[in-house]
Amino acid sequence: MSELSQHNCLRGQHDYWRFREDGKERSVRVRGNLRCNSGIALLDAAIRGQGLIQLPDYYLHEALASGAVVKVLNAYQDMEEGIWALFPHRQLQPLRVKLLVDFLALQLAKANGV
């Protein structure tokens, strides 16, 4: 992980990447010439050889299967990455909101082989 400083790390919202080392979470500050809040855009930049990325697996399935990208630092992968659905608190949540959240949870579980 110490060698990350020698690479162009394509960043999302944070200047650090999370890893798991010896069972403990570790954050490593990374630097790069691209910052973007789109996982798809970061993946595209990595496929074009512009740098390293750290993204949730659901972005990477096709690119990994095709060989467009390869995993590195696999032994340090932090498995605890959340996806959040944010919506206003209501006493009685509209059915369409509940159905959407349930649908998204099911699709993400399928994509991750759960």
Backbone as numpy.savetxt, mean C-alpha at the origin, in Angstrom:
# Nx Ny Nz CAx CAy CAz Cx Cy Cz
17.47 -2.72 4.92 16.66 -1.52 4.92 17.51 -0.26 4.92
18.71 -0.37 5.44 19.57 0.81 5.49 19.95 1.28 4.09
19.85 0.39 3.10 20.21 0.75 1.73 19.12 1.56 1.02
17.97 1.72 1.64 16.90 2.50 1.02 17.34 3.93 0.73
18.24 4.47 1.54 18.71 5.85 1.33 19.47 6.00 0.02
19.90 4.89 -0.57 20.64 4.92 -1.84 19.71 4.79 -3.05
18.41 4.72 -2.80 17.44 4.52 -3.88 16.41 5.65 -3.91
15.84 5.85 -5.09 14.76 6.80 -5.25 13.47 6.10 -4.80
12.92 6.53 -3.69 11.70 5.93 -3.13 10.51 6.79 -3.51
9.60 6.22 -4.25 8.40 6.92 -4.72 7.39 6.90 -3.58
7.05 8.08 -3.07 6.31 8.19 -1.82 4.86 8.58 -2.03
4.07 8.09 -1.11 2.67 8.50 -1.03 2.57 9.68 -0.07
1.70 9.57 0.90 1.44 10.68 1.82 2.50 10.84 2.90
3.31 9.81 3.15 4.24 9.84 4.27 5.69 9.80 3.81
6.56 10.34 4.64 7.99 10.32 4.37 8.66 9.09 4.96
7.89 8.19 5.50 8.45 6.99 6.08 7.70 5.76 5.58
8.38 4.64 5.56 7.78 3.36 5.22 7.82 2.47 6.45
6.79 1.66 6.59 6.70 0.77 7.75 7.18 -0.62 7.38
7.93 -1.21 8.33 8.44 -2.57 8.18 8.24 -3.31 9.50
8.42 -4.60 9.46 8.41 -5.42 10.67 9.76 -6.12 10.73
10.47 -5.89 11.83 11.79 -6.48 12.03 11.86 -7.09 13.42
12.18 -8.36 13.49 12.24 -9.09 14.76 10.92 -8.96 15.53
9.80 -8.99 14.80 8.49 -8.94 15.42 8.04 -7.56 15.86
8.84 -6.54 15.60 8.50 -5.18 16.02 8.35 -4.27 14.80
7.42 -3.33 14.90 7.24 -2.37 13.81 8.40 -1.39 13.80
8.85 -1.08 12.60 9.95 -0.13 12.41 9.58 0.81 11.28
9.78 2.10 11.48 9.55 3.10 10.45 10.89 3.60 9.94
11.01 3.68 8.62 12.25 4.13 7.99 11.92 5.34 7.11
12.62 6.44 7.35 12.42 7.64 6.52 12.99 7.39 5.14
12.21 7.72 4.11 12.65 7.53 2.73 12.60 8.87 2.00
13.36 8.94 0.93 13.42 10.16 0.10 13.29 9.76 -1.36
12.71 10.66 -2.12 12.59 10.41 -3.54 12.10 11.64 -4.27
12.09 11.55 -5.60 11.73 12.71 -6.40 10.26 12.75 -6.80
9.47 11.78 -6.30 8.05 11.77 -6.64 7.23 11.51 -5.39
6.24 12.37 -5.19 5.26 12.18 -4.12 3.89 12.29 -4.76
3.04 11.32 -4.45 1.73 11.26 -5.11 0.76 10.53 -4.19
-0.51 10.94 -4.19 -1.48 10.26 -3.34 -2.27 9.21 -4.11
-1.77 8.79 -5.25 -2.42 7.75 -6.06 -1.53 6.52 -6.13
-2.00 5.42 -5.55 -1.25 4.18 -5.61 -1.04 3.70 -7.04
-2.04 3.92 -7.88 -1.94 3.51 -9.28 -0.83 4.29 -9.99
-0.76 5.59 -9.72 0.29 6.41 -10.34 1.67 6.01 -9.83
1.78 5.70 -8.55 3.06 5.26 -8.00 3.49 3.93 -8.61
2.54 3.01 -8.75 2.84 1.72 -9.37 3.29 1.92 -10.81
2.61 2.78 -11.55 2.99 3.05 -12.94 4.41 3.60 -13.01
4.76 4.51 -12.11 6.11 5.08 -12.10 7.15 4.00 -11.80
6.83 3.10 -10.88 7.77 2.02 -10.56 7.94 1.07 -11.74
6.85 0.75 -12.42 6.93 -0.11 -13.61 7.81 0.52 -14.67
7.79 1.84 -14.76 8.61 2.56 -15.73 10.06 2.73 -15.26
10.39 2.14 -14.10 11.76 2.16 -13.63 12.17 3.42 -12.90
11.22 4.19 -12.41 11.56 5.46 -11.77 11.94 5.33 -10.31
11.70 4.18 -9.69 12.09 4.03 -8.29 11.37 2.89 -7.60
11.57 2.83 -6.29 10.96 1.80 -5.45 9.64 2.31 -4.89
8.72 1.39 -4.62 7.44 1.75 -4.02 7.15 0.82 -2.86
6.32 1.29 -1.96 5.74 0.44 -0.92 4.24 0.67 -0.97
3.52 -0.37 -1.44 2.08 -0.29 -1.61 1.42 -1.54 -1.05
0.15 -1.45 -0.68 -0.58 -2.65 -0.28 -0.65 -3.64 -1.44
-0.71 -4.92 -1.10 -0.69 -5.99 -2.11 -1.78 -5.87 -3.16
-2.95 -5.34 -2.80 -4.03 -5.29 -3.78 -3.70 -4.41 -4.98
-2.76 -3.49 -4.85 -2.31 -2.71 -6.01 -1.38 -3.53 -6.90
-0.72 -4.52 -6.32 0.42 -5.15 -6.97 0.16 -6.50 -7.62
-0.98 -7.14 -7.35 -1.21 -8.51 -7.80 -0.87 -8.72 -9.27
-1.44 -7.93 -10.15 -1.22 -8.12 -11.59 0.22 -7.83 -11.99
0.78 -6.76 -11.45 2.16 -6.39 -11.82 3.16 -7.43 -11.33
2.91 -8.02 -10.16 3.79 -9.08 -9.67 3.65 -10.33 -10.52
2.40 -10.69 -10.86 2.16 -11.90 -11.65 2.79 -11.80 -13.03
2.79 -10.60 -13.61 3.35 -10.42 -14.95 4.86 -10.23 -14.93
5.42 -9.99 -13.75 6.85 -9.74 -13.66 7.23 -8.29 -13.89
6.22 -7.41 -13.99 6.49 -5.99 -14.20 7.19 -5.37 -12.99
6.91 -5.90 -11.81 7.60 -5.50 -10.59 7.98 -6.76 -9.82
8.94 -6.62 -8.94 9.35 -7.73 -8.07 9.38 -7.21 -6.63
9.13 -8.13 -5.70 9.19 -7.75 -4.29 10.64 -7.76 -3.81
10.96 -6.78 -3.00 12.24 -6.74 -2.29 11.93 -6.50 -0.82
12.85 -6.83 0.04 12.66 -6.69 1.48 11.42 -7.43 1.97
11.12 -8.53 1.31 9.93 -9.32 1.63 9.91 -9.79 3.08
11.07 -10.11 3.62 11.14 -10.61 5.00 10.75 -9.54 6.02
10.70 -8.29 5.60 10.39 -7.19 6.51 8.98 -6.63 6.29
8.18 -7.30 5.48 6.85 -6.79 5.14 5.98 -6.72 6.39
5.37 -5.55 6.59 4.44 -5.35 7.70 3.05 -5.72 7.21
2.44 -6.71 7.81 1.14 -7.22 7.34 -0.03 -6.39 7.83
0.19 -5.45 8.72 -0.90 -4.69 9.32 -1.17 -3.38 8.58
-1.74 -3.45 7.43 -2.07 -2.24 6.67 -3.58 -2.14 6.56
-4.13 -1.05 7.02 -5.58 -0.91 7.04 -6.11 -0.10 5.87
-7.37 -0.34 5.60 -8.12 0.46 4.64 -9.33 0.98 5.40
-9.62 2.24 5.27 -10.65 2.85 6.09 -11.77 3.41 5.23
-12.98 3.21 5.68 -14.15 3.84 5.06 -14.62 4.93 6.02
-14.63 6.16 5.59 -15.03 7.28 6.43 -16.36 7.84 5.96
-17.27 8.02 6.88 -18.57 8.58 6.56 -19.11 9.24 7.82
-20.04 10.20 7.66 -20.57 10.91 8.83 -21.28 9.94 9.79
-21.12 10.20 11.08 -21.81 9.39 12.09 -23.31 9.72 12.05
-24.09 8.71 12.03 -25.54 8.89 12.09 -26.11 7.80 12.99
-27.15 8.15 13.68 -27.82 7.17 14.53 -28.29 6.00 13.70
-28.94 6.30 12.59 -29.42 5.26 11.68 -28.70 5.44 10.35
-27.73 4.62 10.12 -26.93 4.71 8.90 -27.78 4.32 7.69
-27.73 5.09 6.59 -28.49 4.71 5.40 -28.06 3.32 4.91
-29.01 2.57 4.44 -28.74 1.22 3.96 -27.72 1.23 2.83
-27.77 2.22 1.96 -26.83 2.25 0.82 -25.38 2.39 1.30
-25.15 3.11 2.40 -23.80 3.23 2.95 -23.34 1.88 3.51
-24.19 1.24 4.28 -23.86 -0.08 4.84 -23.59 -1.08 3.73
-24.42 -1.09 2.69 -24.23 -2.03 1.58 -22.91 -1.77 0.85
-22.58 -0.51 0.65 -21.32 -0.17 -0.02 -20.12 -0.64 0.80
-20.11 -0.35 2.09 -18.99 -0.75 2.95 -18.88 -2.28 2.97
-20.00 -2.98 3.08 -19.98 -4.45 3.08 -19.45 -4.99 1.75
-19.87 -4.39 0.64 -19.40 -4.80 -0.68 -17.88 -4.60 -0.82
-17.40 -3.44 -0.41 -15.97 -3.16 -0.51 -15.15 -4.12 0.36
-15.63 -4.39 1.55 -14.93 -5.33 2.44 -14.86 -6.72 1.80
-15.93 -7.16 1.19 -15.96 -8.48 0.54 -15.00 -8.52 -0.65
-15.00 -7.49 -1.48 -14.12 -7.46 -2.65 -12.66 -7.41 -2.25
-12.33 -6.64 -1.22 -10.94 -6.58 -0.77 -10.50 -7.89 -0.16
-11.40 -8.55 0.54 -11.07 -9.86 1.12 -10.81 -10.87 -0.01
-11.62 -10.84 -1.06 -11.41 -11.73 -2.21 -10.07 -11.44 -2.89
-9.77 -10.16 -3.06 -8.52 -9.77 -3.72 -7.30 -10.22 -2.93
-7.44 -10.30 -1.62 -6.32 -10.71 -0.76 -6.35 -12.19 -0.43
-7.26 -12.94 -1.06 -7.31 -14.37 -0.86 -7.83 -14.80 0.50
-8.61 -13.94 1.14 -9.15 -14.27 2.47 -10.47 -14.99 2.31
